[in-house]
Amino acid sequence: MIRFIDLTDQITIPDEEKEYPHFAFYNTVPDRFCDFNGEQVWRNIEDFIFDFRTDKNNGYADEEDRFLGHIPEDFFDNSKWDEL
């Protein structure tokens, strides 16, 4: 099962990126984070889609909508990040 993981303020990231949300996907079957194009953490959908589509070893290539569907609708809502 694929799970969406909100990593915002949960991991050590460079100061210049702290104003952005960070997310990952976790696969509960092998108990590991999903890796696409060598990345496991993203801060926007565009970067995720790029890595997802360009990963030549992507075993989920036909499941892009499945992953995107796990991202909460309000995850990138700017009002959530006004405090940062």
Buried (B, 14 or more C-beta within 10 A) or exposed (E): EBEBBEBBEEEEBEEEEEEBBBBBBBBEEEEEBBBBBEBBBBBEBEBBBBBBEEBEEBEBEEEBEEBEEBBEEEBBEEEEEEEE
